[in-house]
Amino acid sequence: MKRLAGKVAWVTGAGSGIGEAGALALAEEGATVILTGRRKEPLDAVAARIAKDGGKARVHAGDMSRSEDAVRIMEAIEKEFGRLDILVNNAGSNIPDRSWKRLTPAGVDELISANLSSAFHGSIAALPIMRKQKDGVIINVASIAGKVVSTQPGVGYIAAKHGVVALSHSINMEECRNGIRCTALSPGEVATPIIAKRPVPVSDEDKARMLQSADLGDLIRYIACLPPHVCLNDVLITPTWNRAYISAQDQGF
């Protein structure tokens, strides 16, 4: 029997990259997956892949930086299924103009809304039904940028992802009595479409050495399948070929 049979999972940012891989892995394990993202077409494509493999998915497009969208989608989930077992807060993005000398107030608003507010909105929407169930798993996709301050990811992205990590731990502090577990999942470099927004292009050779979306999909599946008495609070996962370490060695550090 599939380990997540009968479970309902909500994955945001599900149209590509880590979100897509997580949705596919959860569906493969038997969960019914609700797919959310700003663009409906990629979500429909992911749903079709899930259906082709015998899985179950629903598409609910929306912008998780808008609290009203999160509430609307959660209401639809509760109405159809009456439960939510797994939430993967994966929605996020970055911008090219990310250094202090190029950052604008509009850029800050975009980064905080996309990366931090979206995780808040998803969690606030999902927690009431999880409290009633006395059970639930929340996986917040943060970043190594939420643990280590460096120049490359940009100050806004770093600040937002630090917030996601703190948000995750605070859920465990308050909701452990309700059987709710939250994981801050912090990957290093992953070869996803968001890399195209980097100011310095990344070579195909370097992308091949990075973590792949499927690696994170497998990890999301693992976390979701842990028994209810286990809370995996924090996970840092990086490529073996860590470009930050390699760069430091090349500079003689």
C-alpha positions as CSV (number, residue, x, y, z in Angstrom):
1,M,0.0,0.0,0.0
2,K,1.2,3.5,-0.8
3,R,2.3,5.4,2.3
4,L,0.3,8.5,1.6
5,A,-2.9,6.8,0.3
6,G,-5.9,8.8,1.5
7,K,-3.9,11.9,2.3
8,V,-4.4,15.3,0.8
9,A,-1.3,17.5,0.0
10,W,-1.2,21.1,-1.1
11,V,1.9,22.2,-3.0
12,T,2.5,25.9,-3.9
13,G,4.8,26.9,-6.7
14,A,3.9,23.6,-8.2
15,G,4.3,24.5,-11.9
16,S,8.0,23.9,-12.1
17,G,11.2,23.1,-10.3
18,I,11.1,21.9,-6.7
19,G,7.3,22.3,-6.4
20,E,6.7,20.2,-9.5
21,A,9.0,17.5,-8.3
22,G,7.5,17.5,-4.8
23,A,4.0,17.2,-6.2
24,L,5.0,14.3,-8.5
25,A,6.6,12.5,-5.6
26,L,3.7,12.9,-3.2
27,A,1.2,11.8,-5.9
28,E,3.4,8.8,-6.6
29,E,3.1,7.9,-2.9
30,G,-0.7,8.0,-3.1
31,A,-1.6,11.5,-2.0
32,T,-4.2,13.6,-3.8
33,V,-2.3,16.7,-4.7
34,I,-3.6,20.3,-5.0
35,L,-1.4,22.2,-7.3
36,T,-1.1,26.0,-6.9
37,G,0.8,28.6,-8.8
38,R,0.2,31.9,-10.6
39,R,0.0,30.4,-14.1
40,K,-2.6,27.7,-14.8
41,E,-1.0,26.2,-17.9
42,P,2.1,24.7,-16.2
43,L,-0.1,23.4,-13.4
44,D,-2.4,21.7,-15.9
45,A,0.7,20.0,-17.4
46,V,1.8,18.7,-14.0
47,A,-1.7,17.5,-13.3
48,A,-1.7,15.6,-16.6
49,R,1.6,13.9,-15.7
50,I,0.2,12.8,-12.4
51,A,-3.0,11.5,-14.0
52,K,-1.1,9.7,-16.6
53,D,0.8,7.8,-13.9
54,G,-2.5,6.9,-12.1
55,G,-2.4,9.6,-9.5
56,K,-4.9,12.3,-8.5
57,A,-4.5,16.0,-8.7
58,R,-6.5,19.2,-8.6
59,V,-5.5,22.6,-10.0
60,H,-6.2,25.7,-8.0
61,A,-4.3,28.6,-9.6
62,G,-3.5,31.6,-7.3
63,D,-0.9,34.0,-6.1
64,M,0.2,33.0,-2.7
65,S,1.6,36.5,-2.0
66,R,-2.1,37.4,-1.8
67,S,-3.8,36.3,1.4
68,E,-7.2,36.2,-0.2
69,D,-5.9,33.6,-2.8
70,A,-4.6,31.4,0.0
71,V,-7.9,31.5,1.9
72,R,-9.9,30.8,-1.3
73,I,-7.9,27.8,-2.2
74,M,-7.9,26.4,1.4
75,E,-11.7,26.8,1.5
76,A,-12.0,24.8,-1.8
77,I,-9.8,22.1,-0.3
78,E,-11.8,21.8,2.8
79,K,-15.1,21.8,0.9
80,E,-14.0,19.0,-1.4
81,F,-11.9,16.8,0.9
82,G,-12.6,18.0,4.5
83,R,-8.9,17.6,5.4
84,L,-5.4,18.7,4.6
85,D,-2.5,16.5,5.7
86,I,0.5,18.1,4.0
87,L,1.4,21.6,3.0
88,V,4.5,22.4,0.9
89,N,5.1,26.1,0.9
90,N,7.4,26.3,-2.1
91,A,6.2,29.5,-3.8
92,G,9.1,31.9,-4.2
93,S,11.3,33.9,-6.6
94,N,14.3,36.2,-6.9
95,I,15.2,39.2,-9.0
96,P,18.2,40.2,-11.0
97,D,18.7,43.6,-9.3
98,R,19.6,42.2,-5.9
99,S,22.5,44.1,-4.5
100,W,22.1,47.1,-2.2
101,K,23.3,49.5,-4.9
102,R,20.6,48.2,-7.4
103,L,17.8,47.2,-5.0
104,T,14.6,49.2,-5.2
105,P,11.6,49.5,-2.8
106,A,9.5,47.7,-5.4
107,G,12.1,44.9,-5.6
108,V,12.1,44.5,-1.8
109,D,8.3,44.3,-1.8
110,E,8.4,41.6,-4.5
111,L,11.0,39.5,-2.7
112,I,9.3,39.6,0.7
113,S,5.8,39.0,-0.8
114,A,7.0,36.1,-3.0
115,N,9.2,34.3,-0.5
116,L,8.1,35.2,3.1
117,S,4.5,36.4,2.9
118,S,3.5,33.5,0.7
119,A,4.7,31.0,3.4
120,F,2.8,33.0,6.1
121,H,-0.4,33.0,4.0
122,G,-0.2,29.3,3.3
123,S,0.4,28.4,6.9
124,I,-2.2,30.7,8.3
125,A,-4.8,29.2,5.9
126,A,-3.8,25.5,6.6
127,L,-3.3,25.5,10.4
128,P,-7.0,25.7,11.5
129,I,-7.9,22.4,9.7
130,M,-4.7,20.7,10.9
131,R,-5.5,21.8,14.5
132,K,-8.9,20.2,14.2
133,Q,-7.3,17.0,12.9
134,K,-4.6,17.1,15.5
135,D,-2.2,16.1,12.7
136,G,-0.4,17.8,9.8
137,V,2.9,18.3,8.1
138,I,4.1,21.7,6.8
139,I,7.3,21.8,4.6
140,N,8.6,25.3,4.1
141,V,11.1,25.4,1.2
142,A,13.7,27.9,2.5
143,S,17.3,28.1,1.2
144,I,20.8,27.9,2.3
145,A,20.5,31.7,2.0
146,G,18.2,31.4,5.1
147,K,21.2,30.2,7.1
148,V,24.3,31.7,5.6
149,V,24.7,35.4,4.6
150,S,26.5,35.8,1.4
151,T,26.5,38.3,-1.5
152,Q,25.2,36.1,-4.4
153,P,21.5,35.5,-3.5
154,G,20.9,39.1,-2.8
155,V,20.0,40.9,0.5
156,G,16.2,40.7,0.0
157,Y,16.2,37.0,-0.8
158,I,18.5,36.3,2.2
159,A,16.3,38.3,4.6
160,A,13.1,36.6,3.4
161,K,14.5,33.1,3.6
162,H,15.9,33.7,7.1
163,G,12.3,34.7,7.9
164,V,11.0,31.4,6.4
165,V,13.4,29.4,8.7
166,A,12.3,31.4,11.8
167,L,8.6,31.0,10.8
168,S,9.1,27.2,10.6
169,H,10.6,26.8,14.0
170,S,7.9,29.0,15.5
171,I,5.2,26.7,14.2
172,N,6.8,23.8,15.9
173,M,7.0,25.8,19.2
174,E,3.3,26.6,19.2
175,E,1.7,23.7,17.3
176,C,3.5,20.6,18.6
177,R,0.7,20.1,21.1
178,N,-1.6,19.8,18.2
179,G,0.3,17.1,16.4
180,I,1.6,19.5,13.7
181,R,5.1,19.2,12.4
182,C,7.0,21.8,10.4
183,T,10.3,21.4,8.5
184,A,12.5,24.2,7.2
185,L,13.9,22.7,4.1
186,S,17.0,24.6,3.0
187,P,18.7,23.6,-0.2
188,G,21.9,24.9,-1.7
189,E,22.1,25.4,-5.4
190,V,19.4,23.6,-7.3
191,A,19.2,23.5,-11.1
192,T,15.7,25.1,-11.4
193,P,14.3,27.8,-13.8
194,I,14.9,30.5,-11.1
195,I,18.6,30.3,-11.9
196,A,17.9,32.1,-15.2
197,K,17.3,35.3,-13.1
198,R,20.9,35.3,-11.8
199,P,22.9,38.3,-12.9
200,V,25.8,36.0,-13.8
201,P,24.8,33.1,-16.1
202,V,25.4,29.6,-14.9
203,S,26.9,27.1,-17.3
204,D,25.3,23.8,-18.2
205,E,28.3,22.0,-16.6
206,D,27.7,23.7,-13.3
207,K,23.9,23.1,-13.5
208,A,24.6,19.3,-13.9
209,R,26.6,19.3,-10.7
210,M,23.9,21.0,-8.7
211,L,21.1,19.4,-6.8
212,Q,18.3,18.5,-9.2
213,S,14.6,19.1,-8.6
214,A,14.0,15.4,-8.3
215,D,16.4,15.2,-5.4
216,L,14.3,17.7,-3.5
217,G,11.1,15.9,-4.5
218,D,12.4,12.7,-3.0
219,L,13.3,14.6,0.2
220,I,9.8,16.1,0.4
221,R,8.3,12.6,0.0
222,Y,10.6,11.3,2.8
223,I,9.5,14.1,5.2
224,A,5.8,13.7,4.4
225,C,6.0,9.9,5.1
226,L,7.7,10.2,8.5
227,P,5.5,8.8,11.4
228,P,3.5,11.4,13.4
229,H,5.8,11.3,16.4
230,V,8.8,12.5,14.4
231,C,9.4,16.1,13.6
232,L,12.2,16.9,11.2
233,N,12.7,20.5,12.3
234,D,15.5,21.6,9.9
235,V,17.2,20.2,6.9
236,L,20.2,21.6,5.0
237,I,21.0,19.9,1.7
238,T,23.7,20.9,-0.7
239,P,25.5,19.6,-3.8
240,T,28.6,17.6,-3.2
241,W,30.4,19.9,-5.7
242,N,29.7,23.0,-3.5
243,R,30.7,26.0,-5.6
244,A,31.2,28.2,-2.6
245,Y,33.7,25.7,-1.1
246,I,35.4,25.2,-4.5
247,S,35.7,29.0,-5.0
248,A,37.3,29.4,-1.5
249,Q,39.8,26.6,-2.2
250,D,40.7,28.2,-5.6
251,Q,41.4,31.4,-3.8
252,G,43.7,29.7,-1.4
253,F,41.5,29.9,1.7
